[in-house]
Amino acid sequence: RKHDTPEFINIRQEAMLGELSLASTAAEFRERIPKAVDILRWTAKCVLDRAIPVHQFILTKSVSRALPEYVVLTATAAALKQMEKRGFAVEPGESVRYVLLDARARDSERKVRVAEFLQGDEAPDAWEYIKLLARSGQTLFAPFGYTEDKLFAMCKDRSDVSVTNLPERAIAIQEDYKSRGESRSRARGGVGY
């Protein structure tokens, strides 16, 4: 289980698990799967609508090598460059936290924003985060035929998704999570990046 998953994905996994936990039988469980998938699709809509605070998009990565050893500008390398530029050294074995702004960017400032330097108005790379969301859904629903690709495709078609048709249980779980003020969810799908 990985602990680098963005907070909003952990919260939604908790909501999806909560929806599934309402089932008393195997048949009821199978009937609840589409409702749980709707939570994932609703979350994709929230990501695209920028309805989730930017701090909930933070990824935490363990640094495996020193900055000069990176050949490709990965998101982690971009974060390390930002840290170095501002006078902070991050050694292999330590962690760096960042928000992915543009996965395809070739400039470290456009690719990511280190968590400590967030201003709050950044726009995360929505479709990259939706891929991570779909990957987290696959960890729950793979035994039922839901692959990452299938869930990602379902997130592209959100025409029938609105806040009003989000299962009430998902909203209750999410509100309970917020009211407890917890910084980490029990749901850990480990989607990495």
N, C-alpha and C positions, 0 to 999 in steps of 0.2 A: 504494500500500500504506500503510495507516494503522498507526500505532504506539501507538494508544490502547486497544487490545484488552486486556481483563482477562487476567491470567496463566493462569488455569485454562483459558480458551478456547484460548490459544496452545498450551498443553501438549496439549490434546485434539486440536487440528488436526494437531499433529505426529504424534500416535498414529494418527489417521485416515490421514494421508499414508503413514505407515509400513506400515499394513495394505495400502494400495493398492500400495505399492512392491514387495510380495512377488509380484505378478503378473508373469509372463513373456510373456503373450500378451494380446491384446485380450479374448478370451473369459474368461481368468482374471481380468482386471481387472474385468469386469462381474460376475463371480461374487463378487468381494471387496467390492463396493459395499455390499451389505446388512450385512456384518460391520463395515465402517467406520461405517455409519449406527448400528449397535448401540453403538458407542463413544459416539456423540453421545447416544443415548438413556440409556445408563448414566451419562453425565455429568449429564444432567437429573435422574436419580434421586439422584446424589450432591449436587446443588445442593439438592434438596428435603429430603434427609436431613441437611442441614447438615454434610456430611462433608468439605467443602473449607474450608480456613482463610480467614477473612475478608479477609486481605491479598491473596489471589489474585483478589478481586473488584474491585480498584481500577481505575477508569477515569481516563484522563488526557485532559483537554480543554484546547485552546488557547483562551484568553480573547479574544473578538473585540471586546468593548466594555467600557466602564467600568460598574460596578454600577448607577449611576442610570439608565443607558440601557436596562436590561432592563425590559420592560413586563410580561412573564409570568415567573412563578417557575419557570424551567427548572431542571434539576439543576445546571447550571453557575452560574446566578444564586444558587441556594441555597448552593452551596459558597462563592461570593464573599461572601455575607452572613455565613457562619460565620467566614470569614477576617477580614472587617472587624470583626466583633463582638469578636474576640480581638486586634485591633490590628495585623493584617497586611494590607497593601495589595497587591493583585495588579493589574497594569497590562495593558491590551490587548497581546497578543503573547506574554505569559507563559502558563504552564500552571498548571492547578489539578488536583489529584488527589483523587478521592473515591470512596466506595462508595455506591451507590444503595440506600436503605433502604425507601422507599415512593414509587414514581413518582407516585402520585396525591395525595400529601400537599400541603397548601397552606402548611405551616410549614417553614422551611428546616432546622430541627433534626430534624424527622421525615423529611424528604425524602432527605437525604444526610448522610454523615459525611465530613468532610475527612480524607484519609489520615493526615495528621500528628496528628489527634486521635482516631484509632481506639483503642479499648480492648481489642478482640479478642473481645468477646462480642456484637457487633452481628449482627443477622439481615438479610442482604441481601434485597432484593425478588426472591424466587426466580423468579417467572414472568417478570419483566422480563429477568432474566439468561438465562433459558431462551429468550426471544425472540432475544436477542443470539447465543446459542449456535446457534439454528436459522438465523439470518442467516449465521453463519460457515459452517455446513454447506452453505448454498445456494451460497456462493462456490466450494465444491469439487464439489458434485453437481448444479448447475443443468443442465449439458449432458445429464444422465441423467434429467431430469424431476422432480428433487427441489427444490421451491420452499421458501421460508421457511415458508409456511403449512402445507405438507405435512409438513415436518420438525417443526414445532411441534406439529401434531396427533399425530404419531408419538411425541413426547416426553410427551404427555398419557397415552398408554396405555403404561405401563411394567410391566404385570403379568407379563410374561415376562422382565424384565431383572433380573439379579442379578450380583454380583461374580464368581460362579463361572462364568457364561457369557460373561464379557468375554474377547475374544480375547487369548491370551497375549502376542502381539506388542505390543498396546497397553500392557499392564502393563509389559513389558520396556522399551519406549520411555519410558514415564512414569518408571520407576525410574531409568533411565539419565539422564534429564533432571535428576531430583532429586539424584542422586549427583554430577553435575558441578557442582551448585550454581549453575547459570546463572540469571540474572535475566530473560533474554529468550530466547524461542524463535525459531527461524528461521521458523516458520509465522506468517504475518501476514495474516489474512483481513480485517482492518479492518472491524469491525462497528459501531464508533462508538456514540454515544448523544447 
